[in-house]
């Protein structure tokens, strides 16, 4: 599992803390970090006070594919939520991912991902007839 994570983040093996820190610093996007800091209300007295963002962008679909076989139910929910959020922004991208993976996705992940779909479309996915 760690080798897959290293591949996604392009971290050289062995995965040491120094290699991880170095790679994260290479991915920093200060402009995106500044936007995130405001969005997540990290100022004094705000709910995210003290949180620090590096502005690192992730390939959400690669991460979702990587986590398809994760045994944890909370991960299934989180990945389903990520996919649903992708669909809110660009439904064809979510559908393309789902068509490829829905038959082997954990049921909870699939249900979260298709939660906002019209009922007939949701039923197609749940019955395996897409």
URUR-V223417 format. One line per field, one symbol per residue. ss: DSSP state (H for helix, E for strand, L for the rest). psi: psi as a letter, one per 20 degrees, with the letter a starting at -180 (. if undefined). burial: + if it has 16 or more other C-alpha atoms within 10 Angstrom, else -. A space follows every 10 residues. Layout:
ss: ???
psi: ???
burial: ???
This chain:
ss: LHHHHHHHHL LLLLLLHHHH HHHHHHHLLH HHHHHHHHHL LLLLLLLLLL LLLLLLLLLH HHHHHHLLLL LLHHHHHHHH HHHHHHHHHL HHHHHHHHHH HHHHLLHHHH HHHHLLLLHH HHHHHHHLLL
psi: ghhgghggil ppqqnrhggg gggghhipnh ghgggggggj mjrpirhkpi qppikpqqnh hgggghjhjp iphhgggggg gggghghhhn ghgghggghh ihhjqqgggg gghjhjqqgh gghgghikl.
burial: --------+- +--------+ ---+------ --+--++--- -+-------- --+++----- +-++--++-- ----++++++ ++++-++--- ---++--+-- -++-++++++ ++++------ -+--++----
